[in-house]
Amino acid sequence: MDDSPLQKIAISGPTLASLIQRFSTSPSSIDGLLFGHVTQLTPLNLSDDSADSADSPTLLATVTGFLSSPSSFFDSSGIVNPSSLRRLLHHHNCSLLGWFSARRKTPLRPSMREFSVTASLSSLSQFSSSIKNATKPSNFDPCVFLLFASPSVDHNTHIHTHEYRAYQFRGTGNSFEAKSIQVINIGPAFRGHYGSFSPNSMFPALDCEVGGSPMKEDEERLSRMKQVAKDKKELDDYAEGFEIGKLSKLMGSEATSYTAGLEDLYEKMLVKIQNLTRDVENSSVKVLELESYNKKLKLKILRSAASE
């Protein structure tokens, strides 16, 4: 685990533009993962003083890509789920630097949950990456956090303004440290970043299992049709005698001549309610019997395990 401070954070122009475009076109707040690499910079001012040589190395984190996760990799309290994170990183060979959060019309400062997510993510050393050009082998934990926000008040709706700020989470002080952002922009020296840029997009998981035979599919479809017909018949039995046309005669001035029909419908309704109540009672008894059986079976298994 390397808790060395970053001198600054760099991000390529196309990556920043793609991230802001993803945020601006999203109907709500988004979050995701940041990919890139960490490089140890060679100091320009060399000194014979041993005190200067004992200082921590100068590190530069470069963000080269991102992944807007369709499903969250942390829970409501901000604790990262390693299995969910590993599932998102399954198809990405880039090193994980940290994560980002983009929200609308909120202050540009980290929230308590974002603080908790970053602290939890930086503590997972299994997702750390090696530092390039390091004098000795060392790793860098995913502790970079980028925060995007749109202004709370926008007087001119024709201009879309997005603010962003970068942080590094330091485990030693258990706090955020604001870092400057260098945008690698257009120019001959940076043309290679644009040529090598490729956006990362997460496709939904597809069921790749081999399907059954056409005959089996026809049997399943026929079984579903039979079940639907059975359910419809049961509903029709419960609604027998209560058709809309017959009930409409029981309203208005003609209702007095249908008193016998009303009494007949009322008696049928009471019988159906009694039958339905009896069915519910029988179902409740079966449920209680099943729960009692499960408790006895669980107790038997526990006793068997204790005796072994």
ZIURMO-V533667 format. One record per run of one state. SS is the DSSP state (H for helix, E for strand, L for the rest). FROM is the first residue (numbers start at 1). LEN is the number of residues. If there is no record, write none. Layout:
BEGIN
[[SS & FROM & LEN] [SS & FROM & LEN]]
END
This chain:
BEGIN
[[L & 1 & 5] [E & 6 & 7] [H & 13 & 13] [L & 26 & 4] [E & 30 & 12] [L & 42 & 8] [H & 50 & 4] [L & 54 & 4] [E & 58 & 11] [L & 69 & 5] [E & 74 & 1] [L & 75 & 5] [E & 80 & 1] [L & 81 & 1] [H & 82 & 7] [L & 89 & 6] [E & 95 & 9] [L & 104 & 8] [H & 112 & 11] [L & 123 & 2] [H & 125 & 3] [L & 128 & 1] [E & 129 & 2] [L & 131 & 1] [E & 132 & 1] [L & 133 & 6] [E & 139 & 2] [L & 141 & 3] [E & 144 & 7] [L & 151 & 11] [E & 162 & 9] [L & 171 & 4] [E & 175 & 5] [L & 180 & 1] [E & 181 & 4] [L & 185 & 3] [H & 188 & 8] [L & 196 & 18] [H & 214 & 25] [L & 239 & 5] [H & 244 & 5] [L & 249 & 4] [H & 253 & 55] [L & 308 & 1]]
END
